Amino acid sequence: MRLPVILTVGEDGYFVAEVPVLPGCISQGKTREEALQNIREAAELCLESMGEEGWSLDREYTIEEVEISV
């Protein structure tokens, strides 16, 4: 399963990774690679606990970008 991941750099310099289709699924790492590995593990745990609680992930979603004026 492929999931979208948003990567940002926190104030402390760590990479913060979030899976927007899994509410609350956030992790971090000192490097981009470490953050991606950590979010992969976090996503697996989120999906496992969702299954135990009877929740399910919508299999269909689209990734779009919007342009805004700031």
N, CA, C and O atoms as a GROMACS GRO file, in nm:
protein
  280
    1MET      N    1   0.084  -0.117   0.000
    1MET     CA    2   0.000   0.000   0.000
    1MET      C    3   0.089   0.124   0.000
    1MET      O    4   0.186   0.132   0.075
    2ARG      N    5   0.056   0.218  -0.084
    2ARG     CA    6   0.130   0.343  -0.091
    2ARG      C    7   0.045   0.453  -0.028
    2ARG      O    8  -0.072   0.468  -0.063
    3LEU      N    9   0.105   0.529   0.063
    3LEU     CA   10   0.035   0.638   0.131
    3LEU      C   11   0.111   0.768   0.111
    3LEU      O   12   0.233   0.768   0.103
    4PRO      N   13   0.039   0.880   0.102
    4PRO     CA   14   0.107   1.009   0.091
    4PRO      C   15   0.171   1.047   0.224
    4PRO      O   16   0.116   1.021   0.331
    5VAL      N   17   0.287   1.109   0.216
    5VAL     CA   18   0.359   1.156   0.334
    5VAL      C   19   0.399   1.301   0.312
    5VAL      O   20   0.450   1.336   0.206
    6ILE      N   21   0.374   1.385   0.411
    6ILE     CA   22   0.418   1.525   0.407
    6ILE      C   23   0.541   1.536   0.496
    6ILE      O   24   0.537   1.498   0.613
    7LEU      N   25   0.648   1.589   0.442
    7LEU     CA   26   0.772   1.610   0.518
    7LEU      C   27   0.795   1.760   0.536
    7LEU      O   28   0.787   1.837   0.441
    8THR      N   29   0.823   1.800   0.658
    8THR     CA   30   0.861   1.937   0.688
    8THR      C   31   0.980   1.933   0.782
    8THR      O   32   1.011   1.829   0.840
    9VAL      N   33   1.046   2.046   0.797
    9VAL     CA   34   1.158   2.054   0.891
    9VAL      C   35   1.111   2.136   1.010
    9VAL      O   36   1.066   2.250   0.996
   10GLY      N   37   1.122   2.075   1.128
   10GLY     CA   38   1.079   2.142   1.251
   10GLY      C   39   1.179   2.246   1.296
   10GLY      O   40   1.290   2.255   1.242
   11GLU      N   41   1.140   2.324   1.395
   11GLU     CA   42   1.227   2.430   1.449
   11GLU      C   43   1.358   2.374   1.504
   11GLU      O   44   1.459   2.443   1.507
   12ASP      N   45   1.354   2.249   1.548
   12ASP     CA   46   1.473   2.186   1.606
   12ASP      C   47   1.564   2.124   1.500
   12ASP      O   48   1.668   2.067   1.532
   13GLY      N   49   1.524   2.135   1.371
   13GLY     CA   50   1.605   2.080   1.263
   13GLY      C   51   1.571   1.937   1.226
   13GLY      O   52   1.622   1.884   1.127
   14TYR      N   53   1.485   1.873   1.304
   14TYR     CA   54   1.443   1.737   1.273
   14TYR      C   55   1.341   1.738   1.159
   14TYR      O   56   1.268   1.836   1.142
   15PHE      N   57   1.337   1.631   1.083
   15PHE     CA   58   1.237   1.616   0.978
   15PHE      C   59   1.110   1.561   1.042
   15PHE      O   60   1.115   1.462   1.115
   16VAL      N   61   0.998   1.624   1.015
   16VAL     CA   62   0.868   1.580   1.066
   16VAL      C   63   0.791   1.519   0.951
   16VAL      O   64   0.779   1.580   0.844
   17ALA      N   65   0.740   1.399   0.971
   17ALA     CA   66   0.667   1.327   0.867
   17ALA      C   67   0.525   1.302   0.916
   17ALA      O   68   0.503   1.265   1.031
   18GLU      N   69   0.428   1.322   0.825
   18GLU     CA   70   0.287   1.304   0.859
   18GLU      C   71   0.216   1.235   0.744
   18GLU      O   72   0.240   1.264   0.627
   19VAL      N   73   0.127   1.142   0.778
   19VAL     CA   74   0.043   1.075   0.678
   19VAL      C   75  -0.096   1.139   0.690
   19VAL      O   76  -0.171   1.107   0.783
   20PRO      N   77  -0.131   1.229   0.598
   20PRO     CA   78  -0.256   1.304   0.613
   20PRO      C   79  -0.383   1.219   0.606
   20PRO      O   80  -0.487   1.262   0.656
   21VAL      N   81  -0.378   1.102   0.546
   21VAL     CA   82  -0.498   1.017   0.540
   21VAL      C   83  -0.514   0.930   0.665
   21VAL      O   84  -0.613   0.857   0.677
   22LEU      N   85  -0.419   0.938   0.757
   22LEU     CA   86  -0.427   0.867   0.885
   22LEU      C   87  -0.418   0.973   0.996
   22LEU      O   88  -0.308   1.007   1.039
   23PRO      N   89  -0.531   1.024   1.043
   23PRO     CA   90  -0.529   1.130   1.144
   23PRO      C   91  -0.442   1.093   1.264
   23PRO      O   92  -0.456   0.986   1.322
   24GLY      N   93  -0.354   1.186   1.299
   24GLY     CA   94  -0.267   1.166   1.415
   24GLY      C   95  -0.142   1.084   1.388
   24GLY      O   96  -0.064   1.061   1.480
   25CYS      N   97  -0.122   1.041   1.265
   25CYS     CA   98  -0.005   0.960   1.232
   25CYS      C   99   0.111   1.052   1.195
   25CYS      O  100   0.124   1.095   1.080
   26ILE      N  101   0.195   1.081   1.294
   26ILE     CA  102   0.306   1.175   1.279
   26ILE      C  103   0.430   1.113   1.343
   26ILE      O  104   0.420   1.044   1.445
   27SER      N  105   0.545   1.137   1.283
   27SER     CA  106   0.671   1.091   1.339
   27SER      C  107   0.779   1.190   1.299
   27SER      O  108   0.751   1.292   1.236
   28GLN      N  109   0.903   1.162   1.337
   28GLN     CA  110   1.013   1.251   1.301
   28GLN      C  111   1.143   1.172   1.295
   28GLN      O  112   1.148   1.055   1.332
   29GLY      N  113   1.248   1.238   1.249
   29GLY     CA  114   1.381   1.177   1.244
   29GLY      C  115   1.486   1.283   1.222
   29GLY      O  116   1.457   1.393   1.175
   30LYS      N  117   1.610   1.250   1.256
   30LYS     CA  118   1.720   1.344   1.237
   30LYS      C  119   1.748   1.368   1.090
   30LYS      O  120   1.790   1.477   1.051
   31THR      N  121   1.723   1.267   1.007
   31THR     CA  122   1.744   1.279   0.863
   31THR      C  123   1.613   1.250   0.791
   31THR      O  124   1.519   1.197   0.850
   32ARG      N  125   1.608   1.284   0.664
   32ARG     CA  126   1.491   1.257   0.582
   32ARG      C  127   1.463   1.106   0.579
   32ARG      O  128   1.349   1.062   0.595
   33GLU      N  129   1.569   1.027   0.560
   33GLU     CA  130   1.555   0.882   0.553
   33GLU      C  131   1.504   0.824   0.685
   33GLU      O  132   1.419   0.736   0.685
   34GLU      N  133   1.557   0.875   0.797
   34GLU     CA  134   1.512   0.826   0.928
   34GLU      C  135   1.365   0.863   0.951
   34GLU      O  136   1.289   0.782   1.003
   35ALA      N  137   1.326   0.984   0.912
   35ALA     CA  138   1.186   1.025   0.928
   35ALA      C  139   1.094   0.936   0.844
   35ALA      O  140   0.986   0.898   0.890
   36LEU      N  141   1.136   0.903   0.722
   36LEU     CA  142   1.053   0.817   0.637
   36LEU      C  143   1.043   0.676   0.693
   36LEU      O  144   0.936   0.615   0.687
   37GLN      N  145   1.151   0.623   0.747
   37GLN     CA  146   1.147   0.491   0.809
   37GLN      C  147   1.055   0.493   0.931
   37GLN      O  148   0.976   0.401   0.952
   38ASN      N  149   1.066   0.598   1.011
   38ASN     CA  150   0.984   0.608   1.132
   38ASN      C  151   0.836   0.623   1.098
   38ASN      O  152   0.751   0.565   1.165
   39ILE      N  153   0.803   0.701   0.994
   39ILE     CA  154   0.662   0.720   0.958
   39ILE      C  155   0.606   0.592   0.897
   39ILE      O  156   0.487   0.563   0.911
   40ARG      N  157   0.690   0.515   0.829
   40ARG     CA  158   0.646   0.386   0.775
   40ARG      C  159   0.602   0.296   0.890
   40ARG      O  160   0.495   0.234   0.885
   41GLU      N  161   0.684   0.288   0.994
   41GLU     CA  162   0.650   0.206   1.111
   41GLU      C  163   0.526   0.260   1.182
   41GLU      O  164   0.440   0.184   1.225
   42ALA      N  165   0.517   0.393   1.195
   42ALA     CA  166   0.402   0.454   1.261
   42ALA      C  167   0.274   0.427   1.183
   42ALA      O  168   0.170   0.399   1.242
   43ALA      N  169   0.281   0.435   1.051
   43ALA     CA  170   0.163   0.410   0.967
   43ALA      C  171   0.117   0.265   0.981
   43ALA      O  172  -0.003   0.238   0.988
   44GLU      N  173   0.212   0.173   0.986
   44GLU     CA  174   0.176   0.032   1.004
   44GLU      C  175   0.104   0.012   1.137
   44GLU      O  176   0.005  -0.062   1.144
   45LEU      N  177   0.153   0.076   1.242
   45LEU     CA  178   0.089   0.064   1.374
   45LEU      C  179  -0.048   0.131   1.373
   45LEU      O  180  -0.142   0.078   1.432
   46CYS      N  181  -0.061   0.246   1.307
   46CYS     CA  182  -0.191   0.314   1.298
   46CYS      C  183  -0.292   0.225   1.228
   46CYS      O  184  -0.405   0.210   1.274
   47LEU      N  185  -0.252   0.167   1.116
   47LEU     CA  186  -0.343   0.080   1.041
   47LEU      C  187  -0.380  -0.044   1.121
   47LEU      O  188  -0.495  -0.088   1.117
   48GLU      N  189  -0.284  -0.099   1.193
   48GLU     CA  190  -0.311  -0.217   1.276
   48GLU      C  191  -0.413  -0.183   1.384
   48GLU      O  192  -0.508  -0.259   1.405
   49SER      N  193  -0.395  -0.070   1.452
   49SER     CA  194  -0.488  -0.035   1.559
   49SER      C  195  -0.624   0.005   1.502
   49SER      O  196  -0.726  -0.019   1.566
   50MET      N  197  -0.626   0.067   1.383
   50MET     CA  198  -0.755   0.100   1.319
   50MET      C  199  -0.834  -0.027   1.292
   50MET      O  200  -0.955  -0.031   1.314
   51GLY      N  201  -0.765  -0.131   1.244
   51GLY     CA  202  -0.831  -0.258   1.215
   51GLY      C  203  -0.888  -0.322   1.341
   51GLY      O  204  -0.997  -0.380   1.338
   52GLU      N  205  -0.815  -0.312   1.451
   52GLU     CA  206  -0.861  -0.368   1.578
   52GLU      C  207  -0.984  -0.294   1.630
   52GLU      O  208  -1.068  -0.353   1.698
   53GLU      N  209  -0.994  -0.166   1.597
   53GLU     CA  210  -1.106  -0.084   1.646
   53GLU      C  211  -1.221  -0.079   1.546
   53GLU      O  212  -1.321  -0.012   1.571
   54GLY      N  213  -1.207  -0.149   1.434
   54GLY     CA  214  -1.314  -0.153   1.336
   54GLY      C  215  -1.315  -0.037   1.238
   54GLY      O  216  -1.409  -0.024   1.160
   55TRP      N  217  -1.212   0.047   1.240
   55TRP     CA  218  -1.203   0.158   1.145
   55TRP      C  219  -1.144   0.104   1.015
   55TRP      O  220  -1.080   0.000   1.013
   56SER      N  221  -1.167   0.177   0.908
   56SER     CA  222  -1.105   0.137   0.782
   56SER      C  223  -1.055   0.262   0.709
   56SER      O  224  -1.105   0.372   0.730
   57LEU      N  225  -0.958   0.242   0.626
   57LEU     CA  226  -0.898   0.350   0.547
   57LEU      C  227  -0.966   0.354   0.412
   57LEU      O  228  -0.979   0.252   0.345
   58ASP      N  229  -1.010   0.473   0.371
   58ASP     CA  230  -1.063   0.487   0.237
   58ASP      C  231  -0.951   0.456   0.139
   58ASP      O  232  -0.846   0.521   0.142
   59ARG      N  233  -0.971   0.359   0.055
   59ARG     CA  234  -0.868   0.316  -0.039
   59ARG      C  235  -0.850   0.415  -0.154
   59ARG      O  236  -0.745   0.417  -0.219
   60GLU      N  237  -0.952   0.497  -0.179
   60GLU     CA  238  -0.943   0.590  -0.290
   60GLU      C  239  -0.931   0.732  -0.238
   60GLU      O  240  -1.014   0.779  -0.161
   61TYR      N  241  -0.829   0.799  -0.280
   61TYR     CA  242  -0.811   0.940  -0.250
   61TYR      C  243  -0.729   1.001  -0.361
   61TYR      O  244  -0.661   0.930  -0.436
   62THR      N  245  -0.734   1.131  -0.372
   62THR     CA  246  -0.654   1.200  -0.472
   62THR      C  247  -0.564   1.300  -0.400
   62THR      O  248  -0.597   1.349  -0.292
   63ILE      N  249  -0.453   1.328  -0.460
   63ILE     CA  250  -0.361   1.427  -0.407
   63ILE      C  251  -0.364   1.545  -0.503
   63ILE      O  252  -0.330   1.532  -0.621
   64GLU      N  253  -0.404   1.658  -0.453
   64GLU     CA  254  -0.413   1.778  -0.533
   64GLU      C  255  -0.334   1.889  -0.462
   64GLU      O  256  -0.310   1.883  -0.342
   65GLU      N  257  -0.297   1.986  -0.537
   65GLU     CA  258  -0.235   2.106  -0.481
   65GLU      C  259  -0.320   2.226  -0.518
   65GLU      O  260  -0.380   2.230  -0.626
   66VAL      N  261  -0.327   2.322  -0.429
   66VAL     CA  262  -0.399   2.444  -0.458
   66VAL      C  263  -0.303   2.561  -0.443
   66VAL      O  264  -0.212   2.558  -0.361
   67GLU      N  265  -0.324   2.661  -0.523
   67GLU     CA  266  -0.241   2.781  -0.516
   67GLU      C  267  -0.318   2.887  -0.439
   67GLU      O  268  -0.436   2.910  -0.464
   68ILE      N  269  -0.249   2.950  -0.345
   68ILE     CA  270  -0.312   3.055  -0.266
   68ILE      C  271  -0.229   3.181  -0.274
   68ILE      O  272  -0.109   3.177  -0.300
   69SER      N  273  -0.293   3.293  -0.251
   69SER     CA  274  -0.223   3.422  -0.245
   69SER      C  275  -0.200   3.457  -0.100
   69SER      O  276  -0.292   3.454  -0.018
   70VAL      N  277  -0.078   3.490  -0.068
   70VAL     CA  278  -0.046   3.524   0.071
   70VAL      C  279  -0.010   3.670   0.080
   70VAL      O  280   0.020   3.720   0.188
   0.00000   0.00000   0.00000
